[in-house]
Amino acid sequence: MIEDFVIQHHRMEAAAVPVDLDETYRYMGIARSVVLGKDGGIPPELRQMVEACVEQMQGTLKAQSVYTSFPLEIVYPDQSAECGDAALPIIKFGEVQFASKYLAKNLAGCSRVILIASTIGPMADNLIRRFTKLDAARAAIMQAAGAMFIESYLDQLNAQLEREAAEQGFKLHSRFSPGYGDVSLEVQRHFFSLLPCTQRIGLTLTDSLVMAPEKSVTAFIGMERV
């Protein structure tokens, strides 16, 4: 059950995180047409290398998340003279408030919002760093595999949350992360103040707003009553 102000800790076994090779190729910058077999398709030697890298990285995964939900209020400019920036809606949850046009659009109609922080663990970063020194091509594949795995894991958790939300009479909106649209990376600080990211999943935030481990994601997920 998704409960306001109650911290949930989710884990997934490494072998249970689905592999999506097509997404790995996409993160590598390979055109969809090539992945589908056009223009010669993926060369067999590259395919073998990618599959080997993905398998190696999967063995390092420590996929886990912390999350909770909050009652949500969106204050639009014509509703309040206290908005500060008259051009932008104000997102309010807990003791937090900030202006954002794009997140307000994403959360429109929602009465609650989930804050989630997820990571696939430090060993994936270690693997990428090791290959950066040894083999640039494999390092690039490992970077793409890491991006694929954190999104694949989040998709699985998202599906679980959708089922729980439906049982509670809600539908979920799409994930929205700091750094997109007009939501500054500064907003990351709210996740780390409201969620036990470091204590529970070993996720930290540097002064330059970079998360460690690198293959980690913070996101808002709106909950709309149906």
C-alpha positions as CSV (number, residue, x, y, z in Angstrom):
1,M,0.0,0.0,0.0
2,I,1.2,3.5,-0.8
3,E,0.9,5.6,2.4
4,D,1.6,9.3,2.9
5,F,4.7,10.0,5.0
6,V,5.5,6.2,5.4
7,I,8.9,5.3,4.0
8,Q,8.9,2.2,1.9
9,H,12.1,0.3,1.0
10,H,12.0,-1.9,-2.2
11,R,14.6,-4.4,-3.4
12,M,14.9,-6.6,-6.4
13,E,17.2,-9.5,-7.0
14,A,19.8,-8.9,-9.8
15,A,18.5,-11.8,-11.9
16,A,15.0,-10.5,-11.7
17,V,15.8,-7.1,-13.3
18,P,14.7,-7.5,-17.0
19,V,17.2,-7.2,-19.8
20,D,16.2,-5.0,-22.7
21,L,18.9,-5.2,-25.4
22,D,17.1,-2.9,-27.7
23,E,17.2,-0.2,-25.1
24,T,20.9,-0.8,-24.5
25,Y,21.4,-0.2,-28.3
26,R,19.3,2.9,-28.1
27,Y,21.5,4.3,-25.2
28,M,24.5,3.4,-27.3
29,G,23.2,5.7,-30.0
30,I,22.5,3.0,-32.6
31,A,19.6,3.8,-34.9
32,R,16.3,1.9,-34.4
33,S,16.4,0.9,-38.1
34,V,19.7,-0.9,-37.5
35,V,18.4,-2.6,-34.4
36,L,15.5,-3.9,-36.4
37,G,17.8,-5.4,-39.0
38,K,17.9,-2.7,-41.6
39,D,21.1,-1.2,-43.1
40,G,23.0,-4.5,-42.3
41,G,21.7,-4.8,-38.8
42,I,23.8,-5.2,-35.7
43,P,27.2,-6.8,-36.6
44,P,27.4,-10.2,-34.9
45,E,30.6,-9.4,-33.1
46,L,29.1,-6.2,-31.6
47,R,26.0,-8.1,-30.6
48,Q,28.1,-10.7,-28.8
49,M,30.1,-8.0,-27.0
50,V,26.9,-6.2,-25.9
51,E,25.3,-9.4,-24.6
52,A,28.5,-10.2,-22.7
53,C,28.7,-6.8,-21.1
54,V,25.0,-6.8,-20.2
55,E,25.4,-10.2,-18.6
56,Q,28.4,-9.1,-16.7
57,M,26.8,-5.9,-15.4
58,Q,23.6,-7.8,-14.4
59,G,25.7,-9.8,-11.9
60,T,26.7,-6.6,-10.1
61,L,23.2,-5.1,-9.6
62,K,22.0,-4.2,-6.2
63,A,18.7,-2.6,-7.3
64,Q,16.7,-0.9,-4.5
65,S,14.6,2.2,-3.9
66,V,13.1,4.3,-1.1
67,Y,9.9,6.1,-1.6
68,T,6.9,7.7,0.1
69,S,3.9,9.8,-0.9
70,F,2.6,13.3,0.2
71,P,-0.6,15.2,-0.2
72,L,-0.1,17.5,-3.2
73,E,-1.3,21.0,-3.9
74,I,-0.6,23.0,-7.1
75,V,-1.2,26.7,-6.7
76,Y,-1.7,28.5,-10.1
77,P,-0.8,32.1,-10.6
78,D,-4.3,33.4,-10.6
79,Q,-5.2,31.8,-7.3
80,S,-2.7,33.4,-5.0
81,A,-0.7,36.6,-4.8
82,E,1.9,34.7,-2.8
83,C,3.2,32.7,-5.7
84,G,6.3,34.9,-6.1
85,D,6.8,34.2,-9.8
86,A,3.4,35.2,-11.2
87,A,4.1,33.3,-14.5
88,L,4.5,29.8,-12.9
89,P,2.4,27.4,-10.8
90,I,3.7,26.5,-7.4
91,I,4.2,22.8,-6.5
92,K,3.5,22.2,-2.8
93,F,4.0,19.0,-0.7
94,G,5.2,18.5,2.8
95,E,7.2,21.6,3.7
96,V,8.4,21.9,0.2
97,Q,7.3,24.4,-2.5
98,F,8.9,25.4,-5.8
99,A,7.7,26.8,-9.1
100,S,7.4,24.7,-12.3
101,K,5.3,24.9,-15.4
102,Y,6.3,21.4,-16.7
103,L,5.9,19.5,-13.5
104,A,2.6,21.2,-12.8
105,K,1.4,20.0,-16.2
106,N,2.7,16.5,-15.5
107,L,0.9,16.4,-12.1
108,A,-2.3,18.1,-13.2
109,G,-5.3,16.5,-11.6
110,C,-3.2,14.7,-8.9
111,S,-4.0,15.0,-5.2
112,R,-0.9,13.0,-4.1
113,V,2.7,12.7,-5.3
114,I,5.2,9.9,-4.8
115,L,8.8,10.8,-4.3
116,I,11.1,8.0,-5.2
117,A,14.9,7.5,-5.2
118,S,16.4,4.4,-6.9
119,T,19.8,3.0,-7.7
120,I,21.3,-0.2,-9.1
121,G,24.3,0.1,-6.7
122,P,28.0,1.0,-6.7
123,M,29.3,-2.1,-8.4
124,A,27.9,-1.0,-11.7
125,D,29.8,2.2,-11.4
126,N,32.9,0.3,-10.5
127,L,32.6,-1.9,-13.6
128,I,32.2,1.2,-15.8
129,R,35.3,2.9,-14.3
130,R,37.3,-0.3,-14.7
131,F,36.5,-0.6,-18.4
132,T,37.1,3.1,-18.9
133,K,40.8,2.4,-18.2
134,L,41.0,-0.9,-20.1
135,D,38.6,-0.8,-23.1
136,A,36.8,2.3,-24.3
137,A,34.3,0.4,-26.4
138,R,33.2,-1.9,-23.6
139,A,33.1,1.1,-21.2
140,A,30.6,2.8,-23.6
141,I,28.5,-0.4,-23.7
142,M,28.6,-0.7,-19.9
143,Q,27.4,3.0,-19.6
144,A,24.5,2.1,-21.9
145,A,23.8,-1.1,-20.0
146,G,23.7,0.8,-16.7
147,A,21.2,3.3,-18.1
148,M,19.1,0.4,-19.4
149,F,19.1,-1.5,-16.1
150,I,18.1,1.5,-13.8
151,E,15.2,2.3,-16.1
152,S,14.2,-1.4,-16.4
153,Y,14.2,-1.8,-12.6
154,L,12.2,1.4,-12.2
155,D,9.7,0.2,-14.8
156,Q,9.2,-3.0,-12.7
157,L,8.7,-1.0,-9.5
158,N,6.4,1.5,-11.3
159,A,4.2,-1.4,-12.4
160,Q,3.9,-2.6,-8.8
161,L,3.0,0.9,-7.7
162,E,0.4,1.1,-10.4
163,R,-1.3,-2.0,-9.1
164,E,-1.2,-0.7,-5.5
165,A,-2.5,2.7,-6.6
166,A,-5.3,1.1,-8.6
167,E,-6.4,-0.9,-5.4
168,Q,-6.5,2.4,-3.6
169,G,-8.6,4.1,-6.3
170,F,-5.8,6.1,-8.1
171,K,-4.0,6.1,-11.4
172,L,-0.4,7.1,-11.7
173,H,1.1,9.7,-14.0
174,S,4.4,9.2,-15.8
175,R,7.7,9.6,-13.9
176,F,9.2,13.1,-13.9
177,S,12.8,13.6,-12.7
178,P,14.7,16.7,-11.6
179,G,16.7,18.1,-14.5
180,Y,13.9,17.9,-17.0
181,G,12.0,20.9,-18.3
182,D,12.1,23.7,-15.9
183,V,12.7,21.6,-12.8
184,S,16.2,22.4,-11.6
185,L,18.6,19.7,-10.3
186,E,18.5,21.8,-7.1
187,V,15.2,20.0,-6.4
188,Q,17.2,16.8,-5.9
189,R,18.0,18.2,-2.4
190,H,14.3,17.8,-1.4
191,F,14.5,14.0,-2.1
192,F,17.5,13.7,0.1
193,S,15.9,15.7,2.9
194,L,12.7,13.8,2.8
195,L,13.9,10.3,2.0
196,P,16.6,8.2,3.9
197,C,18.5,7.8,0.6
198,T,22.0,7.4,2.2
199,Q,20.9,5.3,5.2
200,R,18.7,2.8,3.3
201,I,20.2,2.5,-0.2
202,G,23.6,4.1,0.0
203,L,22.7,6.9,-2.3
204,T,24.4,10.3,-1.8
205,L,24.3,13.7,-3.4
206,T,27.4,15.8,-3.9
207,D,27.6,19.6,-3.6
208,S,27.5,19.7,-7.4
209,L,24.2,17.8,-7.3
210,V,25.6,14.6,-8.8
211,M,24.3,11.4,-7.3
212,A,26.5,8.5,-6.3
213,P,26.2,5.8,-7.4
214,E,25.8,7.4,-10.8
215,K,23.3,4.9,-12.2
216,S,20.5,6.2,-9.9
217,V,17.3,8.1,-10.5
218,T,15.0,10.4,-8.4
219,A,11.5,11.0,-9.7
220,F,8.1,12.4,-8.9
221,I,5.0,10.2,-9.7
222,G,1.6,11.8,-9.5
223,M,-1.4,10.0,-8.1
224,E,-4.8,11.0,-9.6
225,R,-8.1,9.8,-8.1
226,V,-10.2,7.9,-10.5
